[in-house]
Amino acid sequence: MSSNAYRVEITRGDTYGPLEIRYEDSDGQPIDMTGYTVTWVLTLGSNEVPGTVDLDEEQGRMTLTVPHEVTAAIPQSVGSHRLRITAPIVKTLLKGRVTVDD
């Protein structure tokens, strides 16, 4: 999977997700992510909001969410997000625009 653009639209006070991402090789087979670190950060103005990533290492599956308690505290805004893996390489798998609205 190369870096892909994906727009995230969040309604304040709602849980965002789950959004499932699979990390696959060129044959469409899941890449074992044992030992990988995965981060998903939403940047809104000068604030960085960490998203929640549940990782199924053996299946290369990442499930992304932002809990409703977190979205309730985010003001209406537009920003960006980035899903990045580390080990053995550092690679951005997903990035794009974030919109938070009521």
C-alpha positions in Angstrom: 0.0 0.0 0.0 1.5 3.3 -1.0 0.6 6.6 0.7 -3.1 7.4 -0.1 -5.2 10.5 0.4 -8.3 10.1 2.5 -10.6 12.9 3.7 -11.8 12.5 7.3 -15.1 14.2 8.3 -15.8 14.3 12.0 -19.1 15.4 13.7 -18.3 16.9 17.1 -19.5 14.6 19.9 -19.7 11.5 17.7 -17.3 8.6 17.7 -15.4 8.7 14.4 -14.8 5.3 12.8 -14.1 2.5 12.8 -12.0 3.0 9.6 -10.1 -0.2 8.6 -6.8 0.0 6.8 -4.9 -3.0 5.5 -1.1 -3.0 4.9 -0.5 -5.3 2.0 2.3 -6.4 -0.4 2.0 -6.0 -4.2 0.2 -9.3 -4.4 -2.5 -8.1 -2.0 -1.3 -10.3 0.8 -1.2 -8.8 4.4 2.2 -7.7 5.7 2.9 -9.0 9.2 3.3 -5.9 11.3 4.7 -7.6 14.4 7.1 -5.1 16.1 5.7 -2.1 14.2 4.6 1.1 15.8 1.6 2.8 14.3 0.5 6.4 14.9 -2.5 8.3 13.6 -2.4 12.1 14.4 -4.9 14.7 13.4 -3.5 18.2 13.3 -6.1 21.0 13.8 -4.6 24.4 13.9 -1.8 24.3 16.6 -3.4 21.2 18.2 -2.4 17.6 17.6 -5.1 15.0 18.4 -4.0 11.4 18.6 -6.4 9.0 17.0 -6.8 5.5 18.4 -5.2 2.6 16.4 -6.1 -1.0 17.1 -3.5 -3.2 15.3 -4.0 -6.8 14.2 -0.3 -7.4 13.6 -0.4 -10.7 11.8 -3.1 -9.6 9.4 -1.6 -6.1 8.7 -5.0 -4.6 9.7 -5.3 -1.2 11.5 -8.6 0.0 12.8 -8.8 3.8 13.3 -11.2 5.6 15.7 -11.6 8.8 17.6 -13.7 8.4 20.7 -16.7 10.7 21.2 -15.2 12.2 24.3 -12.3 13.4 22.2 -14.4 14.7 19.3 -16.6 16.6 21.7 -13.6 18.7 22.8 -12.4 19.6 19.3 -13.6 23.0 18.0 -15.0 23.3 14.5 -11.9 23.3 12.3 -10.1 22.1 9.2 -6.8 20.4 9.3 -4.9 17.3 8.3 -4.2 13.8 9.4 -1.4 11.3 8.9 -1.2 7.5 9.6 2.5 6.5 9.9 4.2 3.1 10.5 7.6 2.7 12.0 9.8 -0.5 11.9 11.7 -1.5 9.9 10.9 1.6 7.8 9.1 4.8 8.5 6.3 5.2 6.0 3.1 7.3 5.8 0.3 5.0 4.7 -2.6 7.5 4.8 -2.9 11.3 4.9 -5.4 13.9 4.0 -7.7 16.6 5.1 -9.8 16.6 8.3 -13.0 18.6 8.8 -14.6 18.9 12.2 -18.2 20.3 12.3 -21.3 20.3 14.5 
